[in-house]
Amino acid sequence: MKNLNLEIKDGIARITFDLENEKVNKLSTKVLSEFDETLDVIKNNSSIKALVVQSAKKNIFIAGADIEEIETLSKEEEIYELLMKVHSIFNKLENLPFPSIAYINGACMGGGLELALACTYRVATTSSKTKLAFPEIKLGIFPGFAGCLRAPKIVGLVNALDIILSAKNLDAKKAYRIKLVDEIFDDGQKEFKLEEFIQKAIKNEVKNRKKFALLETWPLREIVFSKAYKNLEKKVNKDFKAPYVALEVIKDTFARSFNEGLKVEAREFSKIAITHESKNMIKLFFTFQKLNKNYEKTANPINNAVILGNGVMGKGIIWLFSKYLQSTRIKVRKIEQIHSILKDVSKIYDFLVKTRRMTANQVDFKLNKITYTDKFEGLKNSDIAIEAIIEDEKAKKEAFKSLENSMKDDAIIATNTSSISIEKLSSDIKNKENFLGVHFFNPVNMMPLVEVIPTSNTSKETINKVFELLISCGKTPILVGDCAGFIVNRILLPYLNEAAFILEEHGDIKHIDKLIKNFGMPMGPFTLADTVGIDIGYKVANILNESYGNRMPVAPLIEKIYNKKELGVKTGSGFYTYQGKKAKDVNPNVTQLLDKKSKILDDEDIINRCIFIMINEASRCLEEGIVDDPNIIDFAMITGTGFPPYKGGLCTLANKIGIKNLVKSLEKYEKTYGERFKPSSLLLKLQEQDKDFNTGETLWKH
């Protein structure tokens, strides 16, 4: 066997997964075949009293099924056949004549967790690296190795629905609380704790902790399913089928015989695994993996940071670096601001405490790593400075000058500007090789994307060190060429602007918001504008207008609302009026600004104008070499704006629509609405050569 080892000693069989030339264990067809053969070797061995399934990989049990294999499958029949083969293997494991124990000492994901569920028992270490999850929903599928059948029987219906439909990670303690694992212990206790558990299993002395039978009975289980469906409706667009199908599979199979249930799960999985939604999300997964490996480890990684700016973004960055770095220093204008800043940073930590991901003592330790000054003092030990002050070129340049005079010569200085040219901001910098843009997204604690924008002088070493820093802090950086708005804001602002132009014609805020939300965006454009702040949107829109001219005009309505100082949630009114952060109703002061002779616009046109204008701008970013991969644009818009991942991103959506259809619509809108819809040169070339964003790489590679 190349990928697993079998040892039988003192009546205990141990199967150790250790994939050849791989850092993680994955359940490929080859590995599963070896596992099947090994089970055949041991199942009739009368000397064996128990089986332990374990891993030789550090911090990994089994990371799941081989996603690359799943991606290549395109026929329902071949997927169904594969799943039924896996079911026969896992059933063989489950029906061994002696107890089986999965020893989980790291990531136990997807198919790996389903294998563990087929064991009689599961034990796990309390290492921070031990995580158990069904992440399949994030790939547009659901557990297909009998997870939908075994999980409810082991953890109860409510817990099973929660972990399958949410794809949440569980640490060992939470897994123990919901009875997903039968015992937990520190990794250092393995030698005697695991052996002790094995003996209890052999003697049938493991305590049965399952106490959820009442909820499994009719009619209570119908109430559970109904509530789960309503919760999905609130959170998940119905176009994204995976969680809805998963819920139906669990409901359908719950009262069936196990063997019948296996067929239902395999049949429904086979259908959904070949959909565009699943293929799109698997592609997104591979892009994510690739980006998170996009750096080289350095001998002296960044450990100390200084932050300028204590607005919403500044506080988010302070929180991030206090969580991951050795020390974080804040430069404030007045010492009196510190109490408020630390209070707000603590609030971000509160969620981690409430969800038991951190203890109060751990949070105190992190907060104690934050120091502060109202002068440019005590910055010599800082490896990097992040400037996150107001979007004003002069103010930023003055801040950079003070930082350079206060920090060591090789310190990196980065700006969190959302729209100002990085090249322009670097004009007075002495050590230009150490300067670049590092654009976070709000809220920093939630948004994984960071745009990294070098100047023509930024060194490769600086870029690499910043990538290493960001990835170590749980972020996913992308390299972006310098231009106004970079990638996300440059593409997003025309969308928000177009929604305002449509509103001036159509006059129904709620209807437009609802259409775009139903398309799959996390919120409508007007709700988003109010959330971000109309003042911020207006300022960025003007910067883009200065750079791109008539192609990006500022909608007059936005300017009128800005002048009224109704800036959204922060002022209690924008497109909507607010009670705290909750929208109450449409703002009558905005509706008064609209033309009383409102047009009736076609719903499809409303959606297409908002989405196609983004695709057009995305194509220009490729055309200009701001990025050189449409997958990066797709990833950026999904992770930076919440564009529906199951639609694959703007470029993937354009391929599905068809470049010719897209150009035809843009030309129609150009005739009616002007230059902002003029198709890009790249789209016209793709149309001319009958190519798309998958096949037309030679047309934009620089």
C-alpha positions in Angstrom: 0.0 0.0 0.0 1.4 3.4 -1.0 -1.0 5.6 0.9 -1.8 3.8 4.2 -0.2 1.4 6.5 -1.6 -1.5 8.5 -0.2 -2.6 11.8 -1.6 -5.4 14.0 -0.2 -5.7 17.5 -1.6 -7.2 20.7 -5.0 -7.6 19.1 -5.3 -4.0 17.9 -5.3 -3.1 14.2 -4.1 0.4 13.3 -4.7 1.8 9.8 -2.6 4.9 9.3 -3.4 7.2 6.4 -0.2 8.8 5.0 -0.6 9.8 1.4 2.5 9.5 -0.7 4.1 12.9 -1.7 1.2 14.8 -0.2 1.0 17.2 2.8 -2.6 16.2 3.5 -4.7 13.0 3.4 -7.4 13.0 0.8 -9.9 10.3 -0.1 -9.2 9.7 -3.8 -10.5 6.6 -5.6 -7.0 5.1 -5.3 -6.8 5.7 -1.6 -10.4 4.4 -1.0 -9.5 1.3 -3.0 -6.5 0.7 -0.7 -8.7 1.3 2.3 -11.2 -1.2 1.0 -8.5 -3.9 0.5 -7.1 -3.3 4.0 -10.6 -3.7 5.5 -10.8 -7.0 3.6 -7.5 -8.1 5.2 -8.7 -7.4 8.8 -12.5 -8.1 8.8 -12.2 -11.8 9.3 -9.1 -11.8 11.5 -10.3 -13.4 14.7 -7.3 -12.1 16.6 -8.3 -8.5 16.2 -10.3 -6.9 19.0 -10.4 -3.3 17.8 -9.4 -1.1 14.9 -7.9 2.4 15.2 -8.0 4.7 12.1 -5.4 7.5 12.4 -3.2 9.8 10.4 0.6 10.2 10.1 0.2 13.8 8.8 0.9 16.6 11.1 -2.4 18.5 12.1 -4.4 16.6 9.5 -6.7 13.6 10.0 -8.3 13.5 6.5 -9.0 16.7 4.7 -11.9 15.3 2.7 -12.6 13.8 -0.7 -10.3 14.6 -3.6 -11.9 17.8 -5.0 -9.9 17.5 -8.2 -11.5 14.2 -9.0 -15.0 15.6 -8.2 -14.3 18.5 -10.6 -13.6 16.2 -13.5 -16.8 14.1 -13.1 -19.5 15.2 -15.6 -22.0 12.4 -15.8 -24.6 11.5 -13.2 -24.2 7.8 -13.8 -20.4 7.7 -13.1 -20.9 9.8 -9.9 -23.7 7.6 -8.6 -21.6 4.5 -9.3 -18.6 6.0 -7.4 -20.8 7.0 -4.4 -22.3 3.5 -4.1 -18.8 2.0 -4.1 -17.8 4.4 -1.3 -21.0 3.4 0.6 -20.0 -0.3 0.3 -16.5 0.5 1.7 -17.9 2.6 4.6 -20.6 0.1 5.4 -17.8 -2.6 5.6 -16.0 -0.3 8.1 -19.2 0.2 10.1 -20.1 -3.5 10.2 -16.7 -4.9 11.3 -17.1 -7.6 14.0 -15.1 -5.5 16.4 -15.2 -1.8 17.5 -13.5 0.9 15.3 -12.1 4.1 16.6 -11.2 7.2 14.6 -8.4 9.1 16.3 -8.7 12.7 15.1 -5.6 14.9 15.7 -6.1 17.7 13.2 -8.4 18.7 10.3 -11.2 16.2 9.8 -13.3 17.5 6.9 -16.0 16.4 4.6 -15.4 12.8 3.4 -12.9 12.4 6.3 -15.6 13.2 8.8 -18.0 10.9 7.0 -15.4 8.1 7.3 -15.0 8.9 11.0 -18.9 8.7 11.4 -18.7 5.1 9.9 -16.5 4.2 12.8 -18.0 2.9 16.0 -16.4 5.8 18.0 -14.5 9.0 17.5 -11.9 10.5 19.8 -10.2 13.9 19.2 -7.4 15.9 20.6 -8.0 19.4 21.9 -5.3 20.9 19.7 -6.2 24.2 18.1 -5.6 22.4 14.8 -8.3 19.9 15.4 -11.4 21.0 13.4 -14.3 19.0 12.3 -16.7 20.1 9.5 -18.9 19.3 6.6 -17.6 22.1 4.2 -19.3 20.6 1.1 -22.0 23.3 0.9 -19.2 25.8 0.1 -18.5 23.7 -3.0 -22.1 23.7 -4.2 -22.6 20.1 -3.1 -23.4 18.3 0.3 -22.1 15.3 2.2 -22.4 12.4 -0.2 -20.6 9.6 1.7 -23.6 8.9 3.9 -23.0 12.0 6.0 -26.7 13.1 5.5 -27.7 9.7 7.1 -25.2 9.0 9.7 -24.8 12.5 11.2 -28.5 12.8 12.4 -28.2 9.4 14.0 -25.1 10.3 15.9 -25.6 14.0 16.8 -29.3 14.3 16.5 -31.4 16.0 13.8 -31.0 19.6 15.0 -27.2 19.4 15.3 -26.8 17.6 12.0 -28.9 20.2 10.1 -26.8 22.9 11.7 -23.4 21.6 10.8 -24.3 20.3 7.4 -26.2 23.4 6.2 -23.9 26.0 7.7 -20.5 24.3 6.9 -19.2 25.6 10.2 -16.0 24.4 11.8 -16.2 22.7 15.2 -13.3 22.5 17.6 -12.9 19.3 19.7 -14.7 20.7 22.7 -17.8 21.8 20.6 -17.7 18.4 18.8 -17.8 16.7 22.2 -20.6 18.8 23.4 -22.9 17.8 20.5 -21.7 14.2 20.8 -19.9 14.2 17.4 -16.9 12.7 19.3 -17.0 10.4 22.2 -14.0 11.6 24.1 -11.4 14.4 23.9 -8.0 14.8 25.5 -4.8 16.8 25.1 -2.4 15.5 22.4 0.3 14.9 25.0 -2.1 12.4 26.7 -2.5 10.2 23.6 -0.2 7.4 24.8 -2.4 6.4 27.7 -5.8 8.1 27.0 -6.2 6.5 23.6 -5.1 3.1 24.8 -7.5 3.5 27.8 -10.4 4.3 25.4 -9.6 1.3 23.2 -9.9 -1.0 26.1 -13.2 0.6 27.1 -14.4 0.1 23.5 -13.4 -3.6 23.5 -15.2 -4.1 26.8 -18.3 -2.2 25.6 -17.9 0.3 28.4 -18.1 3.6 26.4 -20.9 5.6 27.9 -23.8 6.3 25.5 -24.4 10.0 25.7 -27.2 10.3 23.0 -30.3 11.9 24.4 -32.3 13.4 21.6 -34.8 10.8 20.7 -37.8 13.0 21.4 -37.0 15.4 18.5 -36.6 12.5 16.1 -40.3 11.6 16.4 -43.2 12.9 14.3 -44.6 15.6 14.4 -41.7 17.3 16.2 -39.2 16.5 13.5 -41.5 18.1 10.9 -41.3 21.3 13.0 -37.5 21.0 13.0 -37.4 20.6 9.2 -39.9 23.5 8.7 -37.8 25.8 10.9 -34.6 24.8 9.1 -36.2 25.7 5.8 -37.3 29.1 7.0 -33.9 29.8 8.3 -32.4 28.9 4.9 -34.9 31.2 3.1 -33.7 34.1 5.2 -30.0 33.6 4.6 -29.6 31.7 1.2 -30.8 32.6 -2.2 -33.0 29.9 -3.7 -30.9 29.9 -6.9 -28.1 28.3 -4.8 -29.5 24.8 -4.6 -27.0 22.8 -2.5 -28.3 23.6 1.0 -32.0 23.2 -0.1 -31.3 19.9 -1.7 -29.3 18.8 1.4 -32.2 19.6 3.6 -34.6 17.6 1.4 -32.2 14.6 1.3 -32.0 14.6 5.1 -35.8 14.9 5.4 -36.4 12.3 2.8 -34.0 9.7 4.1 -34.6 10.2 7.8 -37.5 7.7 8.1 -36.3 5.4 5.3 -34.2 2.2 5.7 -30.5 3.0 5.7 -29.9 1.2 2.3 -32.7 3.1 0.6 -31.5 6.3 2.1 -28.0 5.7 0.6 -29.5 5.5 -2.8 -31.5 8.7 -2.4 -28.4 10.6 -1.1 -26.3 9.3 -4.0 -28.9 10.1 -6.6 -29.4 13.7 -5.5 -25.7 14.3 -5.0 -25.0 13.0 -8.5 -27.5 15.5 -9.9 -26.1 18.5 -8.1 -22.4 17.7 -8.5 -22.6 18.3 -12.3 -24.3 21.7 -12.0 -22.7 25.1 -13.0 -23.1 26.1 -9.4 -21.0 23.3 -8.1 -18.3 23.7 -10.8 -18.2 27.4 -10.1 -17.7 27.0 -6.4 -15.0 24.3 -6.9 -13.1 26.6 -9.2 -13.4 29.4 -6.5 -12.0 26.9 -4.0 -8.9 26.2 -6.1 -8.4 29.9 -6.7 -8.5 30.5 -2.9 -6.0 27.7 -2.4 -3.6 29.0 -5.0 -3.8 32.6 -3.6 -3.1 31.5 -0.1 0.2 29.8 -1.2 1.3 32.8 -3.2 4.4 33.8 -1.2 7.7 32.5 0.0 8.5 32.2 3.7 11.1 34.8 4.9 13.6 34.5 7.7 12.3 37.5 9.5 8.5 37.8 9.0 6.7 41.0 10.1 5.8 40.9 13.8 5.3 44.5 14.8 3.0 47.1 13.3 1.9 50.7 13.8 -1.5 51.9 12.7 -2.4 55.5 11.8 -6.1 56.2 11.7 -8.8 55.1 14.2 -12.0 55.2 12.1 -13.9 52.0 11.3 -11.2 50.7 9.0 -8.4 51.7 11.4 -10.0 49.9 14.3 -10.5 46.8 12.3 -6.8 46.7 11.3 -5.8 47.3 14.9 -7.9 44.3 15.9 -6.5 42.1 13.2 -2.8 42.9 14.1 -3.4 42.7 17.8 -4.8 39.2 17.3 -1.9 37.9 15.1 1.2 40.0 15.7 3.6 40.3 18.6 2.8 44.0 19.1 0.6 46.7 17.6 1.2 50.4 18.2 -1.5 53.1 17.6 -0.7 56.6 16.6 -3.5 58.9 17.7 -4.1 62.7 17.5 -5.2 62.9 21.2 -4.5 60.4 24.0 -8.2 60.9 25.1 -9.2 58.9 22.0 -7.6 55.7 23.3 -10.4 54.5 25.6 -12.9 54.7 22.8 -10.6 52.9 20.4 -9.8 50.1 22.7 -13.5 49.7 23.6 -14.4 49.3 20.0 -11.6 46.9 19.3 -12.8 44.9 22.3 -16.3 44.7 20.8 -14.9 42.9 17.8 -13.3 40.4 20.1 -16.7 40.0 22.0 -18.1 37.8 19.2 -15.1 35.4 19.5 -15.8 35.1 23.2 -19.5 34.6 22.7 -18.9 31.9 20.2 -16.3 30.3 22.5 -13.5 30.7 20.0 -11.5 32.7 22.5 -11.6 33.1 26.3 -11.8 36.4 28.1 -8.3 35.9 29.3 -7.0 35.3 25.8 -8.7 38.5 24.7 -7.1 40.5 27.6 -3.7 39.1 26.5 -4.2 40.3 22.9 -5.4 43.7 24.0 -2.4 44.1 26.3 -0.2 43.9 23.2 -1.6 47.2 22.0 0.5 50.3 22.9 -0.2 53.9 21.9 1.2 57.4 21.4 0.0 60.8 20.4 3.4 61.6 18.9 5.5 59.8 16.3 7.5 58.1 19.0 8.4 54.5 19.8 8.1 53.4 16.2 11.6 52.2 15.7 10.8 48.5 16.4 7.8 48.5 14.0 8.3 46.4 10.8 5.3 48.0 9.0 3.0 51.0 9.2 -0.5 51.0 7.9 -2.0 54.4 7.2 -5.8 54.4 7.3 -6.7 58.1 7.7 -9.1 60.3 5.6 -9.1 60.0 1.8 -7.0 63.1 1.3 -3.8 63.1 -0.7 -2.1 65.9 1.1 -2.9 64.6 4.6 -1.7 61.1 3.7 1.6 62.5 2.3 2.3 64.4 5.5 1.6 61.2 7.5 4.1 59.3 5.3 6.8 61.9 5.9 6.4 61.7 9.7 6.5 57.9 9.6 9.7 57.8 7.5 11.3 60.2 10.0 10.3 58.0 12.9 10.7 54.4 11.7 13.8 52.3 10.8 15.0 52.6 7.2 13.8 49.2 6.0 10.3 49.6 7.5 7.4 49.1 5.1 4.9 51.9 4.8 1.5 51.0 3.4 -1.6 53.0 2.7 -5.2 51.7 3.0 -6.5 54.2 0.5 -9.6 52.8 -1.4 -9.2 54.9 -4.5 -6.2 57.3 -4.7 -3.4 56.3 -7.0 -0.5 54.6 -5.1 2.0 55.9 -7.5 0.8 59.5 -6.9 0.9 58.9 -3.1 4.5 57.6 -3.3 5.9 60.7 -5.0 7.6 62.2 -1.9 8.5 58.8 -0.3 12.3 58.4 0.2 12.4 54.6 0.3 10.1 53.9 -2.6 10.9 50.2 -2.7 9.3 49.9 0.8 6.0 51.6 -0.1 2.7 50.1 -1.4 -1.0 50.1 -1.1 -2.7 47.5 1.2 -6.4 47.9 0.8 -8.6 46.1 3.4 -12.4 45.8 3.1 -14.9 46.6 5.7 -15.5 45.0 8.2 -11.9 43.9 8.4 -12.7 41.1 10.8 -15.2 39.5 8.4 -13.8 40.3 4.9 -11.0 38.0 3.7 -9.9 40.0 0.7 -7.0 42.5 0.6 -5.9 44.3 -2.5 -2.1 44.8 -2.6 -1.0 47.5 -5.0 2.7 48.1 -5.6 4.1 51.2 -7.3 6.6 50.9 -10.2 9.4 51.1 -7.5 8.0 48.6 -4.9 10.5 45.7 -4.4 9.5 42.1 -4.8 10.8 41.5 -1.3 8.3 44.1 0.1 5.4 42.5 -1.8 6.4 39.1 -0.6 6.7 40.2 3.1 3.3 41.8 3.0 1.7 38.7 1.4 3.3 36.6 4.1 2.0 38.9 6.8 -1.6 39.0 5.4 -1.9 35.3 4.8 -0.5 34.6 8.3 -3.4 36.9 9.6 -6.0 34.8 7.8 -6.4 37.2 4.8 -6.3 36.4 1.1 -4.3 39.1 -0.7 -4.4 39.7 -4.5 -1.8 41.6 -6.5 -3.5 44.5 -8.3 -2.0 47.1 -10.7 -2.3 50.8 -9.7 -5.4 52.6 -11.0 -8.2 54.7 -9.5 -10.4 52.4 -7.5 -8.1 49.4 -8.0 -10.3 46.3 -8.8 -13.2 46.1 -6.4 -14.2 49.7 -6.1 -13.5 50.4 -9.8 -16.0 47.7 -10.7 -18.5 48.2 -7.9 -19.0 51.9 -8.1 -20.4 51.9 -11.6 -23.0 49.3 -10.4 -24.1 51.5 -7.5 -24.1 54.6 -9.8 -26.2 52.8 -12.4 -28.7 51.8 -9.7 -29.1 55.5 -8.9 -29.6 56.3 -12.6 -32.2 53.6 -12.8 -33.9 55.0 -9.7 -34.2 58.4 -11.3 -36.2 56.8 -14.1 -38.0 54.1 -12.2 -38.5 55.6 -8.8 -39.0 52.5 -6.7 -36.1 52.0 -4.2 -37.5 48.8 -2.6 -38.3 47.2 -6.0 -34.8 47.7 -7.3 -33.2 46.5 -4.1 -35.4 43.4 -4.1 -34.5 42.5 -7.7 -30.8 42.7 -7.1 -31.0 40.8 -3.9 -33.0 38.1 -5.7 -30.3 38.0 -8.3 -28.0 36.8 -5.5 -26.2 39.9 -4.1 -26.2 40.0 -0.3 -28.1 43.2 -0.3 -29.6 45.7 -2.7 -27.5 48.6 -4.1 -29.3 51.2 -2.0 -29.0 49.2 1.2 -25.3 48.8 0.4 -24.8 52.5 -0.2 -26.5 53.3 3.1 -24.3 50.8 4.9 -21.0 51.9 3.4 -22.0 55.6 3.7 -23.2 57.8 0.9 -20.4 60.3 1.6 -17.8 57.6 1.0 -19.5 56.4 -2.2 -19.8 60.0 -3.4 -16.2 60.8 -2.8 -14.9 57.6 -4.5 -17.3 58.1 -7.4 -15.9 61.6 -8.0 -12.3 60.2 -7.9 -13.3 57.7 -10.5 -15.0 60.3 -12.6 -11.8 62.4 -12.5 -9.8 59.4 -13.7 -12.2 57.8 -16.2 -14.3 60.8 -17.4 -17.7 60.4 -19.1 -17.5 56.7 -18.8 -18.1 57.0 -15.0 -20.4 60.0 -14.5 -21.6 60.6 -10.9 -25.4 60.1 -10.8 -27.0 63.5 -10.0 -29.3 61.8 -7.4 -26.2 60.7 -5.4 -24.9 64.3 -5.3 -28.3 65.6 -4.1 -28.6 63.1 -1.3 -24.9 63.8 -0.3 -25.6 67.6 -0.2 -28.6 66.9 2.1 -26.2 65.2 4.5 -28.3 62.1 4.6 -25.5 59.7 4.5 -27.1 56.4 5.3 -27.0 54.3 8.5 -24.4 56.6 10.2 -26.8 59.6 10.1 -30.0 57.7 10.5 -31.2 58.3 7.0 -30.1 57.8 3.4 -32.1 55.9 0.8 -33.9 54.5 3.9 -34.6 55.8 7.4 -33.1 53.8 10.2 -33.8 52.8 13.8 -30.2 52.1 14.9 -28.8 50.0 12.1 -32.2 48.6 11.1 -34.0 50.1 8.1 -37.5 51.3 8.9 -38.8 52.6 5.5 -37.9 54.4 2.3 -36.7 58.0 3.1 -39.4 60.4 1.9 -36.8 63.1 1.5 -35.2 60.9 -1.3 -38.5 60.1 -3.0 -39.3 63.8 -3.2 -36.2 64.2 -5.4 -37.4 61.7 -7.9 -39.4 62.4 -11.1 -43.1 61.9 -10.4 -43.5 60.5 -13.9 -41.7 57.3 -13.1 -41.2 54.9 -16.0 -42.1 51.2 -15.9 -38.8 49.4 -16.6 -38.4 45.8 -17.5 -37.1 43.8 -14.4 -34.5 42.0 -16.6 -33.2 45.3 -17.9 -32.8 46.7 -14.4 -30.7 43.7 -13.4 -28.7 43.6 -16.6 -27.8 47.3 -16.5 -26.5 46.8 -13.0 -24.5 43.6 -13.7 -23.4 44.2 -17.3 -21.8 47.5 -16.5 -19.7 45.7 -13.9 -18.7 43.0 -16.4 -17.7 45.7 -18.9 -15.4 47.4 -16.4 -14.0 44.0 -15.3 -13.0 43.4 -18.9 -11.2 46.8 -19.0 -9.2 45.8 -15.9 -8.0 42.7 -17.8 -7.4 44.8 -21.0 -5.2 47.3 -19.1 -3.3 44.6 -17.3 -4.5 45.7 -13.8 -4.8 41.9 -13.3 -3.9 39.2 -15.7 -6.4 36.5 -14.7 -10.2 36.6 -14.9 -10.3 34.2 -12.0 -8.8 36.8 -9.8 -11.5 39.3 -10.8 -14.1 36.7 -10.0 -12.5 35.9 -6.7 -12.2 39.6 -5.8 -15.8 40.5 -6.5 -17.1 37.4 -4.6 -14.9 38.0 -1.5 -14.9 41.8 -1.7 -18.5 42.5 -2.5 -20.5 39.3 -1.8 -21.2 38.7 -5.5 -23.0 35.3 -5.5 -20.2 32.6 -5.5 -22.5 30.0 -7.1 -22.7 32.2 -10.2 -18.9 32.0 -10.4 -18.1 35.7 -10.6 -18.5 38.4 -13.3 -16.2 36.8 -15.9 -17.7 33.3 -15.4 -21.2 34.8 -15.6 -20.2 36.6 -18.8 -19.1 33.3 -20.4 -22.4 31.7 -19.5 -24.4 34.7 -20.9 -22.2 34.6 -24.1 -19.9 37.4 -25.1 -22.0 38.1 -28.3 -25.2 38.4 -26.2 -23.4 40.6 -23.7 -22.0 43.0 -26.4 -25.4 43.2 -28.1 -27.0 44.3 -24.9 -24.2 46.8 -24.1 -24.5 48.4 -27.5 -28.3 48.6 -27.1 -27.8 50.4 -23.7 -25.1 52.6 -25.1 -27.6 54.0 -27.7 -30.1 54.8 -25.0 -27.9 55.8 -22.0 -24.6 56.9 -23.5 -20.9 56.3 -23.2 -21.0 54.5 -19.8 -22.2 51.3 -21.6 -19.8 51.4 -24.5 -18.4 47.9 -24.9 -14.7 47.6 -24.0 -12.2 46.9 -26.8 -11.5 43.5 -25.2 -15.1 42.4 -25.3 -15.3 43.4 -29.0 -12.1 41.4 -29.7 -13.5 38.4 -27.9 -16.7 38.7 -29.9 -14.9 39.1 -33.2 -12.7 36.0 -32.5 -15.6 33.9 -31.0 -13.8 33.6 -27.7 -14.6 34.2 -24.0 -12.8 34.7 -20.7 -11.8 31.0 -20.7 -10.5 30.8 -24.2 -9.3 34.3 -25.0 -6.2 34.6 -22.8 -3.9 35.8 -25.6 -6.1 38.9 -26.1 -5.3 40.4 -22.7 -1.9 38.8 -21.6 0.6 41.6 -21.4 
